[in-house]
Amino acid sequence: MGKNLVETLMGALVLVVAGMFVVFAYSTADIRPVRGYTVTAKFQSIDGVRIGTDVKLAGIKVGSVLAQNLDPNTYEAVLTLTIDSHVKLPRDTSAQITSEGLLGGTYLALSPGSDDKMLAAGGSIQFTQSPVNLVQLLGRFIFNSAEGATQQPAKPN
């Protein structure tokens, strides 16, 4: 009987510690949704971007991706973003999909422009840059290096 009580108490302790860990992780992970105004941005490709992906300005999270759709006329990916209402973006702001490192996640980086007029709610970011496909870039590097190694240098006369 005493052995079962000890096992039950240890199991309860493990559950309490796991619950505290989940609360700590949620409070420090900054995964809460951002409330504010919405804007859209069109990209040729949005590889790695999902709903909930961070939108950052100067490395600080100022928004998140709300939705992703395909424009049937241009075949471009349209991202709907929510931006913190305290952050006002110039109309010539640019957006770039970038990664946090070789193994890191993807996020949307905003670069504010110098326009005096601000982007209104429901507006569109006109200047965008799609992500660099690292697999294609690495493949090009490897094949170009291999091709250069197989070519023989010309003999001088």
C-alpha positions in Angstrom: 0.0 0.0 0.0 2.8 2.4 0.9 4.6 1.7 -2.4 1.5 2.6 -4.4 1.2 5.9 -2.5 4.8 6.9 -3.2 4.4 6.0 -6.9 1.2 8.1 -7.1 2.8 11.1 -5.4 5.9 10.9 -7.8 3.5 10.7 -10.8 1.6 13.8 -9.5 4.9 15.6 -9.0 6.0 14.8 -12.5 2.7 16.1 -13.9 3.0 19.4 -11.9 6.6 20.0 -13.1 5.5 19.2 -16.7 2.6 21.7 -16.4 5.0 24.4 -15.1 7.3 23.8 -18.0 4.4 24.2 -20.5 3.3 27.5 -18.8 6.9 28.8 -18.8 7.4 27.8 -22.5 4.2 29.5 -23.6 4.9 32.7 -21.7 8.5 33.0 -23.1 8.0 31.8 -26.6 6.1 34.9 -27.8 3.6 32.8 -29.8 0.6 34.9 -28.9 -1.2 36.3 -31.9 -0.6 40.0 -32.7 -3.7 42.2 -32.8 -3.7 45.2 -35.2 -4.4 46.1 -38.8 -4.1 43.8 -41.8 -2.1 44.3 -45.0 -1.4 42.0 -47.9 1.8 41.2 -49.9 2.3 39.2 -53.1 5.2 36.9 -53.6 6.4 34.6 -56.5 7.0 31.9 -53.9 6.4 31.6 -50.1 8.4 28.4 -49.4 8.6 27.9 -45.6 5.9 30.4 -44.7 2.9 29.1 -42.8 0.0 30.7 -41.0 1.3 32.1 -37.8 4.8 32.8 -39.2 6.4 35.9 -37.5 6.6 39.3 -39.2 9.6 41.2 -37.9 10.9 44.7 -38.2 14.5 45.3 -37.1 14.5 41.8 -35.6 11.4 42.5 -33.4 8.1 40.7 -33.9 5.5 43.2 -35.0 3.0 40.9 -36.6 2.2 37.5 -38.0 0.8 35.8 -41.1 -3.0 35.4 -41.0 -3.7 33.8 -44.3 -2.2 32.6 -47.6 -4.0 32.5 -50.9 -3.2 32.1 -54.6 -4.1 34.9 -56.9 -5.8 33.1 -59.8 -4.9 35.8 -62.3 -1.1 36.2 -61.6 -0.4 32.9 -59.9 1.3 34.7 -57.1 1.0 33.8 -53.5 -0.9 36.4 -51.5 -0.1 36.7 -47.8 -2.4 38.5 -45.4 -0.5 39.9 -42.5 -1.6 41.5 -39.2 0.6 44.3 -38.0 0.7 45.7 -34.4 -1.5 48.8 -34.3 1.4 50.7 -32.7 3.6 50.2 -35.7 2.9 52.5 -38.6 4.6 51.4 -41.9 5.5 53.8 -44.7 3.8 53.0 -48.1 7.1 52.1 -49.7 7.9 49.4 -47.1 9.4 46.2 -48.5 8.9 42.6 -47.4 11.4 39.8 -47.7 11.0 36.1 -46.7 14.2 35.1 -45.0 15.4 32.4 -42.7 16.9 32.6 -39.2 19.9 30.5 -40.3 20.7 27.3 -42.1 18.5 25.2 -39.8 16.3 28.0 -38.5 12.7 28.8 -39.2 11.4 31.2 -41.8 10.0 34.7 -41.1 8.9 37.8 -43.0 11.3 40.7 -42.6 9.9 44.2 -43.2 12.1 47.1 -44.2 10.4 50.5 -43.8 10.8 53.0 -46.6 11.0 56.8 -46.5 7.5 57.7 -47.7 5.8 60.4 -45.6 2.4 58.6 -46.1 1.7 55.5 -44.1 0.3 52.2 -45.3 -3.4 52.1 -44.4 -5.3 49.1 -43.0 -6.2 46.8 -45.9 -3.3 48.2 -47.9 -0.8 46.2 -49.9 3.0 46.0 -49.6 4.2 46.6 -53.2 7.9 45.7 -52.9 8.5 42.0 -52.0 11.3 39.4 -52.3 10.7 35.7 -52.3 13.0 33.3 -50.3 16.2 32.0 -51.7 16.0 28.3 -52.3 19.1 26.9 -50.6 18.8 23.5 -52.1 18.9 24.9 -55.7 21.7 27.3 -54.7 23.8 24.5 -53.3 23.1 22.3 -56.3 24.2 25.0 -58.7 27.4 25.5 -56.6 28.2 21.8 -56.6 27.5 21.3 -60.3 29.5 24.4 -61.3 32.4 23.3 -59.2 32.4 19.8 -60.6 32.1 21.2 -64.2 35.1 23.5 -63.6 37.2 20.6 -62.2 36.6 18.4 -65.3 37.6 21.1 -67.8 41.3 20.9 -68.8 43.2 24.2 -68.9 44.5 25.2 -72.3 48.2 24.4 -73.0 50.3 27.5 -73.9 52.0 27.4 -77.3 
